[in-house]
Amino acid sequence: MLPKPQRLNLKKDFKWVASGKKIESKFLKLFLRVGENTSPRIGIALSSKNFKKAVDRNRARRITSKAFEVLYKSLPQTINIVALPKAGVVSVKSGDVVLDLEELLKNGKIID
């Protein structure tokens, strides 16, 4: 899990970022917004509609969080991201999600 200063915590922050640019991949839907922060901030939102069991929600959160930890150093300093994992994320290995996220960020011209 990312340290608290590197996470989005407030509901208003999630809503602000969710009103920004949206990009989607096989396992994730990302909302992006550039702000005035000094380090990238990440928020992960899950719904019990997509993940019925708590163990599935927790696994999806852990897998998504791990993918962002791996790629965190390559993110721009002022970016804010809200990630919504899709239901298929719990059935794959974390390495697949990392590759999917990296490809998504490169296609969206967020990282080089």
Contacts in CASP RR format, 6 or more apart in sequence:
PFRMAT RR
TARGET T0000
AUTHOR 0000-0000-0000
METHOD contacts of the structure
MODEL  1
MLPKPQRLNLKKDFKWVASGKKIESKFLKLFLRVGENTSPRIGIALSSKN
FKKAVDRNRARRITSKAFEVLYKSLPQTINIVALPKAGVVSVKSGDVVLD
LEELLKNGKIID
1 62 0 8 1.000
1 65 0 8 1.000
1 69 0 8 1.000
2 42 0 8 1.000
2 65 0 8 1.000
2 68 0 8 1.000
2 69 0 8 1.000
2 72 0 8 1.000
5 39 0 8 1.000
6 39 0 8 1.000
6 40 0 8 1.000
6 41 0 8 1.000
6 42 0 8 1.000
6 72 0 8 1.000
7 41 0 8 1.000
7 42 0 8 1.000
7 43 0 8 1.000
8 14 0 8 1.000
8 17 0 8 1.000
8 41 0 8 1.000
8 42 0 8 1.000
8 43 0 8 1.000
8 80 0 8 1.000
8 82 0 8 1.000
13 41 0 8 1.000
13 80 0 8 1.000
14 43 0 8 1.000
14 45 0 8 1.000
14 82 0 8 1.000
16 33 0 8 1.000
16 80 0 8 1.000
17 31 0 8 1.000
17 32 0 8 1.000
17 33 0 8 1.000
17 43 0 8 1.000
17 80 0 8 1.000
17 81 0 8 1.000
17 82 0 8 1.000
18 31 0 8 1.000
18 82 0 8 1.000
19 31 0 8 1.000
19 33 0 8 1.000
20 31 0 8 1.000
20 32 0 8 1.000
20 33 0 8 1.000
21 31 0 8 1.000
21 32 0 8 1.000
21 33 0 8 1.000
22 29 0 8 1.000
22 30 0 8 1.000
22 31 0 8 1.000
22 32 0 8 1.000
23 29 0 8 1.000
23 30 0 8 1.000
23 32 0 8 1.000
23 104 0 8 1.000
23 107 0 8 1.000
23 108 0 8 1.000
24 30 0 8 1.000
24 104 0 8 1.000
25 100 0 8 1.000
25 101 0 8 1.000
25 103 0 8 1.000
25 104 0 8 1.000
26 86 0 8 1.000
26 100 0 8 1.000
27 85 0 8 1.000
27 86 0 8 1.000
27 88 0 8 1.000
27 89 0 8 1.000
27 92 0 8 1.000
27 96 0 8 1.000
27 97 0 8 1.000
27 100 0 8 1.000
27 101 0 8 1.000
28 64 0 8 1.000
28 83 0 8 1.000
28 84 0 8 1.000
28 85 0 8 1.000
28 86 0 8 1.000
28 89 0 8 1.000
28 97 0 8 1.000
28 100 0 8 1.000
28 101 0 8 1.000
28 104 0 8 1.000
29 83 0 8 1.000
29 84 0 8 1.000
29 86 0 8 1.000
30 81 0 8 1.000
30 82 0 8 1.000
30 83 0 8 1.000
30 84 0 8 1.000
30 104 0 8 1.000
31 81 0 8 1.000
31 82 0 8 1.000
31 84 0 8 1.000
32 79 0 8 1.000
32 80 0 8 1.000
32 81 0 8 1.000
32 110 0 8 1.000
33 79 0 8 1.000
33 80 0 8 1.000
34 76 0 8 1.000
34 78 0 8 1.000
34 79 0 8 1.000
34 80 0 8 1.000
35 78 0 8 1.000
35 79 0 8 1.000
35 80 0 8 1.000
36 78 0 8 1.000
37 77 0 8 1.000
37 78 0 8 1.000
37 80 0 8 1.000
38 77 0 8 1.000
38 78 0 8 1.000
39 77 0 8 1.000
40 72 0 8 1.000
40 75 0 8 1.000
40 76 0 8 1.000
40 77 0 8 1.000
40 78 0 8 1.000
40 79 0 8 1.000
40 80 0 8 1.000
40 81 0 8 1.000
41 79 0 8 1.000
41 80 0 8 1.000
41 81 0 8 1.000
42 65 0 8 1.000
42 68 0 8 1.000
42 72 0 8 1.000
42 81 0 8 1.000
42 82 0 8 1.000
42 83 0 8 1.000
43 81 0 8 1.000
43 82 0 8 1.000
43 83 0 8 1.000
44 61 0 8 1.000
44 64 0 8 1.000
44 65 0 8 1.000
44 68 0 8 1.000
44 82 0 8 1.000
44 83 0 8 1.000
44 84 0 8 1.000
44 85 0 8 1.000
45 82 0 8 1.000
45 83 0 8 1.000
45 84 0 8 1.000
46 57 0 8 1.000
46 60 0 8 1.000
46 61 0 8 1.000
46 84 0 8 1.000
46 85 0 8 1.000
48 57 0 8 1.000
50 85 0 8 1.000
50 86 0 8 1.000
50 87 0 8 1.000
51 57 0 8 1.000
51 60 0 8 1.000
51 87 0 8 1.000
51 90 0 8 1.000
56 90 0 8 1.000
59 90 0 8 1.000
60 85 0 8 1.000
60 89 0 8 1.000
60 90 0 8 1.000
61 85 0 8 1.000
63 85 0 8 1.000
63 89 0 8 1.000
63 90 0 8 1.000
63 92 0 8 1.000
63 94 0 8 1.000
63 97 0 8 1.000
64 83 0 8 1.000
64 85 0 8 1.000
64 89 0 8 1.000
64 97 0 8 1.000
66 94 0 8 1.000
66 97 0 8 1.000
66 98 0 8 1.000
67 94 0 8 1.000
67 95 0 8 1.000
67 97 0 8 1.000
67 98 0 8 1.000
67 100 0 8 1.000
67 101 0 8 1.000
68 81 0 8 1.000
68 83 0 8 1.000
68 101 0 8 1.000
70 98 0 8 1.000
71 98 0 8 1.000
71 101 0 8 1.000
71 102 0 8 1.000
71 105 0 8 1.000
71 111 0 8 1.000
74 105 0 8 1.000
74 111 0 8 1.000
74 112 0 8 1.000
75 81 0 8 1.000
75 105 0 8 1.000
75 110 0 8 1.000
75 111 0 8 1.000
76 110 0 8 1.000
76 111 0 8 1.000
79 110 0 8 1.000
89 97 0 8 1.000
102 111 0 8 1.000
105 111 0 8 1.000
106 112 0 8 1.000
END
